[in-house]
Amino acid sequence: MRGKALVVALVLGLATACGGGGGDGKAKTAGHEEGVPTITITPANGTAKAKPDAGVTVTASGGTLSQVLVKLKDADVPGTLSADKKTWHSTWTLIPGGRYTVQAVASSSKGKTANATSSFRTVDDTARTTISNVIPDPNEKVGTGMPIFVQFNKEVPDKAKPIIEKAIEIKSTYPTVGAWRWLSAGESFNGLPSLVFRTKEPWQANQRVELIVHYAGLKIGDSVYGDKDVTRKFRIGDSHTITVNNKTHKLTVKKNGTVVRKWGVSLGTGGDVQGDGVDHLKTTSGIHLTMDHSRLERMVAPGKKKGDPGYYDEQVPFATRISNSGEYIHQNMDDPSCLGDRNCSHGCVRSPASDAEWFYGWSYRGDMVTITPTGRSLEWSNGWGYWQMSFDKWVKGSKLGQPITTAPLGGSTSPSTPPAQPSGQPSSQPTQ
């Protein structure tokens, strides 16, 4: 989204000069009369291949800028006026292939004024690297542990990564500290190279969040630029916290700190260590996030084929995914006497039918599910296991190397970091 331009509106006298194209790539006022300020606009009038990442710059000499108006068709382009009111620069990069107009007015201490104009077009060479997906979905209500994903169709060049981070705004009802981290396709839960935002502490419940990626015009490669901006609005719902105790075989659900439901569960039995050294029948312990919901999920024994000992292939109802290694909170399909008593599952959290169905309909994506030690820890890159990594270490995955604080939603439009100047399937089958 491109917001409103910064306009300094003062009472102006009659303009004494008009801008025109110049061979040096800058538009200037004529400035022949003594005491009349000179305005310089870059890009100049008539420029056909302006660089989007350079933006628009307007400067005044012999006076100060009293008005700057930059437009892309009918939309105002935002910018910032320097403290001495002599320089104005666009806040974000420009859209490739866009036609822009600039009008500027300056005044001197002697009361004389001048104006200048420029009309130009930016190059339309867009990069093949695009933003292919953003999570959460538009207007989705999510849990307090929810990450924000900006996913790309291909790996992002290293030089472009800090530029992209600087061009992102996150606003929320309550200012929140968090940080970005770059994930390769191999680290991402669905195989898409991703930039992921995780908060230092869980989001405060019941608030709105807005993400704006000012991707258009960012220099992504040699002489190629980001294609378009992306905006996503979503909501943080009630605080849902779920704890699963491997010793007592009990699951406890809290809403905004109050227990609302409990039930007996059965976790993974263990005892199936495969060639990778992982016991695939053990439930992973640690902080999980609910990832998605499936009314009927096909579950197949990982690493096994039909006829092998322990092989299964079943359709399981009311399944809520909590990892990428095939773990769900789902309806029990076998011996009910295991629930609340002992571990009988293949790694999932088996639950009574009524409780599994209730949880399926009640939970948000991004709810925090903490499972007590089981002998197999959840890896941070397993699904959305990002809370398994310390925040200090998480920050190191940012190319800017520092946390940011979200801007107040509905307040200042300043970015959470300074703006840049001058857009699958799980990796393994579910267990049961």
Protein Blocks (a to p, Z undefined) as FASTA:
>chain_A
ZZddddddddddddfbdcdddfkopacdfklaghiacddddddehiabbcfklopaddde
hiacfbdcddehjaccdddddfklpaccdfbdcdehiacddddddddfkopacddddddd
ddfbdcfbdcfbdcddehiacdfkbccddddfbdcdfklmmmmmmmpccddfbacddddd
dddfklpmnopacdddddfbdcdehiaddddddfghpafbghiacfbdcddddddddddd
ddddfklopacddeehiafbdcdddddebhiacfkopafkbccedjdddfbdcfbacddd
ehiaehiahiacdddehiadfbfnopacdddfbdfklgokbccbeoiacddfklmmmmmm
mpcghiacddddehiacdfkgojlllmpcfklmmmmpcnlpacddddehiafbdfbdcde
hiacdfbdcdZZ
